[in-house]
Amino acid sequence: MPVKDSKKLNDCIKKCENNESNLKIKNTKNDGNCFFSAIFRSLKAKNLLNDFYKCVNMIKSRTEVSFIKNIRKLIAENATDDIKNMFDNLIVISKDKKTFKLVINSLGDMNEVLQEYYDEDKYHSKYENEFIQDIQKSIQKNGNWVGQLEVDITINLFNNCEFEENNLYIRVCNNYQTVKKKIKKDKIENIFDRTIYLLNQKESHYVYI
């Protein structure tokens, strides 16, 4: 879940900087949109925003707020097949309450929708289209904390992104050592300048390098 206490958030950032003084940790919005805020700010810092818009055919956004709105919409539109697969899996998983709880806890704020379907006994094929629409609405909702589904779709957007024969890359890491290794490898492969780095220490708040 996102860190919403400003003192705790600042302490988290300072800890990041102290642990890895050679990595410049940059903060993001602290309103549930930190994942998308980190993407926007890191792309902007590396002058890659225009390339990104052209790569993914996304409406150009003048502000961070409009970027977050538009990329949430883009991810929701690209999520249909993944949501269908999720629903099929949940039909099976929902038969085991303990397993179900473990699974939905990794899916961000959309777990409220997943729990509602569980409580109303709606994990049946006839509710598939309704489920897809509800999850897409959840993805697009401003301030909703992302889960693994949104992260995976975003990574796929970058993986399929080419601009003038140059790819764009995103690294989403959960510890400093991984970030350092990724940066070192990317510099060797000469793609560091085309890569953005997001860090989500202890699943508390997304920042960027």
C-alpha positions in Angstrom: 0.0 0.0 0.0 1.2 3.5 -0.6 2.8 5.6 2.1 0.5 8.5 2.8 2.2 9.9 5.9 4.6 12.7 4.7 7.1 12.1 7.6 7.3 8.4 6.9 7.6 9.1 3.2 10.5 11.5 3.7 12.2 9.0 6.1 11.9 6.4 3.4 13.5 8.6 0.8 16.3 9.6 3.2 16.9 5.9 4.0 17.1 5.2 0.2 19.7 8.0 -0.3 21.8 7.0 2.7 21.9 3.3 1.8 23.0 4.0 -1.8 24.5 7.5 -1.8 25.6 7.1 -5.5 22.0 6.6 -6.6 19.9 9.7 -6.9 16.5 8.8 -5.6 13.8 11.1 -6.8 10.4 11.4 -5.2 6.9 11.1 -6.8 3.3 11.9 -6.1 2.1 10.6 -2.8 -1.6 10.0 -3.6 -1.8 6.4 -4.9 -0.5 7.5 -8.3 3.2 7.1 -7.5 3.8 4.3 -10.1 2.6 6.5 -12.9 4.1 9.6 -11.4 7.5 7.8 -11.4 7.1 6.9 -15.1 6.2 10.5 -16.1 8.9 12.2 -14.1 11.7 9.8 -15.1 10.7 10.0 -18.8 10.6 13.7 -18.6 14.0 13.9 -16.8 15.6 11.8 -19.6 13.8 13.8 -22.4 12.0 10.6 -23.5 8.4 11.7 -23.1 7.8 12.5 -26.8 9.4 9.2 -27.8 7.1 7.4 -25.4 3.9 9.1 -26.7 4.8 8.1 -30.3 5.8 4.6 -29.3 2.6 3.7 -27.6 0.2 5.9 -29.6 -0.8 7.8 -26.5 -2.3 11.2 -26.3 0.4 13.8 -25.5 -0.1 15.1 -22.0 0.9 18.6 -21.0 0.8 17.9 -17.3 1.6 15.0 -14.9 -2.1 14.8 -13.9 -3.3 14.4 -17.5 -0.4 11.9 -18.2 -1.6 9.7 -15.3 -5.2 9.9 -16.5 -4.2 8.9 -20.1 -1.8 6.1 -19.2 -4.3 4.6 -16.8 -6.8 4.6 -19.7 -4.2 3.1 -22.1 -3.3 0.3 -19.7 -7.0 -0.5 -19.1 -7.6 -0.7 -22.9 -4.6 -3.1 -23.2 -5.7 -5.3 -20.2 -8.7 -7.1 -21.7 -7.0 -10.4 -22.4 -5.1 -10.3 -19.1 -8.3 -9.6 -17.2 -10.1 -12.6 -18.9 -7.2 -14.8 -17.9 -7.4 -13.5 -14.4 -11.1 -14.1 -14.2 -10.7 -17.7 -15.4 -8.0 -18.3 -12.7 -10.1 -16.7 -10.0 -13.0 -19.0 -10.8 -10.8 -21.9 -9.7 -8.9 -20.1 -6.9 -12.1 -18.7 -5.3 -12.9 -22.2 -4.2 -10.1 -22.0 -1.7 -10.6 -19.0 0.6 -7.0 -18.9 1.9 -5.4 -19.1 -1.6 -7.9 -16.5 -2.9 -6.8 -14.0 -0.1 -3.1 -14.5 -0.9 -3.7 -13.9 -4.6 -5.8 -10.7 -4.4 -3.4 -9.1 -2.0 -0.9 -8.8 -4.8 -3.3 -7.0 -7.1 -3.4 -3.5 -5.6 -6.6 -1.6 -5.0 -8.6 -3.6 -7.5 -8.7 -6.3 -4.7 -11.9 -4.5 -3.5 -13.6 -5.5 -6.8 -12.2 -9.0 -6.5 -13.5 -9.3 -2.9 -16.9 -8.0 -3.9 -17.2 -10.7 -6.6 -16.2 -13.3 -4.0 -18.7 -12.1 -1.4 -21.5 -12.0 -4.0 -20.6 -15.5 -5.5 -20.0 -14.0 -9.0 -17.0 -16.0 -10.0 -19.0 -17.7 -12.8 -18.5 -17.4 -16.6 -21.8 -15.4 -17.0 -20.2 -12.5 -15.1 -17.0 -12.3 -17.2 -17.9 -9.2 -19.3 -19.1 -7.4 -16.2 -15.9 -8.3 -14.4 -13.7 -7.0 -17.3 -15.5 -3.7 -17.2 -15.3 -3.3 -13.4 -11.5 -4.1 -13.4 -10.9 -1.6 -16.3 -12.8 1.0 -14.3 -10.6 0.2 -11.2 -7.4 0.6 -13.3 -8.5 4.0 -14.5 -9.6 5.3 -11.1 -7.4 8.1 -10.0 -5.4 7.3 -6.9 -5.9 3.5 -7.0 -2.7 1.8 -6.0 -1.4 -0.5 -8.8 -0.9 -4.2 -8.5 1.1 -6.7 -10.5 -1.3 -6.6 -13.4 -0.8 -2.9 -14.2 3.0 -3.2 -13.7 3.2 -6.2 -16.2 1.1 -4.4 -18.8 3.3 -1.3 -18.5 6.4 -3.4 -18.9 4.9 -4.9 -22.1 4.2 -1.5 -23.5 7.8 -0.6 -23.1 9.0 -3.9 -24.5 7.0 -3.3 -27.7 8.1 0.3 -27.9 10.4 1.4 -30.8 11.1 4.9 -32.0 13.4 5.5 -34.9 14.9 2.1 -34.4 15.6 2.8 -30.7 13.8 1.0 -28.0 12.6 2.4 -24.7 13.1 0.3 -21.6 11.7 0.2 -18.0 13.2 -1.5 -15.0 10.9 -2.0 -12.0 13.0 -3.1 -9.0 12.2 -3.8 -5.3 15.7 -3.3 -3.9 18.8 -1.1 -4.4 21.2 -3.9 -5.3 19.0 -4.9 -8.2 18.8 -1.3 -9.5 22.6 -1.0 -9.4 23.0 -4.3 -11.3 20.5 -3.2 -13.9 22.1 0.2 -14.4 25.6 -1.4 -14.7 24.3 -3.9 -17.3 22.4 -1.3 -19.2 25.4 1.0 -19.4 27.5 -1.8 -20.8 24.8 -2.5 -23.4 24.6 1.2 -24.2 20.9 1.5 -23.4 21.1 3.4 -20.1 20.0 6.7 -21.7 16.9 5.0 -23.1 15.9 3.3 -19.8 14.0 4.5 -16.8 14.4 2.9 -13.4 11.6 2.6 -10.8 12.1 1.4 -7.2 9.4 0.1 -4.9 11.1 -0.7 -1.6 9.0 -3.0 0.6 6.0 -2.3 -1.7 5.5 1.0 0.1 6.0 3.8 -2.5 7.4 4.0 -6.0 10.3 6.4 -6.6 12.6 6.7 -9.5 16.4 6.8 -10.1 
